[in-house]
Amino acid sequence: MKYQVIKILNEKEIIINYGKEQNAHIGQEIGVYEESRINITYNGTNYGDLNKIKVHLKIVEVYKKFSICQKMITEKINPFSFDRKTATTLNVKKITEKYTHKSYEPIKMGDLVEILD
């Protein structure tokens, strides 16, 4: 199945069509990429297409048929405490409506998604 960005919630969260039914889990890393027309061939061997990765994200919430993803950054508070993880702003195509919820080109609906782990 081809996974895609199906909704941009806000400038920090996107939804992909990959959920519990496809064995998605919190913390799983995904890559949003731009499909390429550049094919890598060398000495008659086809190595596949060179897709441009836009961003690597983590799944933060899983539903039956979809998951919510964010780009998380880790901040070191001090050497004796836990690290703090916060969501950072994504380069997304501007949208007219925003929802609240806990590269090369902006992320847009229909962008392809690769499950990395």
N, C-alpha and C positions, 0 to 999 in steps of 0.2 A: 504494500500500500504506500502511496505517496503522501507524506505528511506535509502540512502547510500551515502558514499563519492564517487563521480564520477570523480574527478580531483583534483590533488594537484597542485596549481598554483605556489607556492613558499613556503618558510619556515614560512610564516605568514598567508597564505590564502588557503582555500580549497573550492571546489564547491560540493554542495549536490543536489540531484534530488528532490528538494522541492522548488517550486516557486509560482508565483502569482496564477496559476491555482489551487494550493492546499492551498491558502489563507496565504502564507508566508508574513511576514512583517519585516521591518527593526527593529532591537532591540530584536527580538524574540530569546530566548535562546534555544540551542540545545545541546544534549549530544552525543558524539561519543563513541561507546562502542564496546567491544569485546564480541561476542556471547559466552555464556558459556554452558558447558555441566553439570554444577552443578545444580541439581534440589533440591529445598527446600521442604521437606515433614516432617510434624510433626503430630503425633497422627492420621495418616490416611488422613490428609488434605494436598493437594498439594498447595503450595504457589507460585509456579512458579520457573523460573530460576534466578540464581544469575549472572547477566551480569557484567563484569568489565568495569567501566567507564574509558575511556582514558582521556577525557577532556570535559569541558563545554565551548561552544563558543556562540558568538552572530552573528546573521545575519546582515551584513553590507550593502548588496546590493541585490535586488530582481529582477529577470528576469521572463519571462513567465513560464519556466519549471525548473529553477534552481536558487540557491542562493549562494552568496559568504559569507563565514563565517570567522571570526577572533576571537582570544582570546584577549580581551581588558583588559588592566590594567588601574586603575585610580590613578593618581598622584595628591597629594594635593600640590599646589604651595605655597599658604599661606592662612591663615584663612579668608582673605578679598577678595579673588578672586575665580574664577571658578576652578573646578577640571579639569585637563587635562587628556584625555583618549588617550592612544596609543596602537597600536597593538604590541603584543609580539610574540616572536618566538615559534613555535609549534614543538613538537617532531614528525617529519614526516619521512616516509621512503624516503631515498635519491632518487632523480629523476635526469634524465640526462638533461632535458630541463627546463628552467625557463621562466616564463612569468611575465611581470610587470603589476601591477594593484594596482588603488588606493585600568603517568600510568604505564601503564604496558609495552606496546609495542608501537612502533611508529605508527602514523596514516598512513593508507595505503588505496589505492583505493579499494572499495568494503566493507570497514568498515560500520557497521550499524549506523543509526542516529535515535535518539529519539527526538521528538519535546516536549520541556519541559514546554512551556507556550502557 
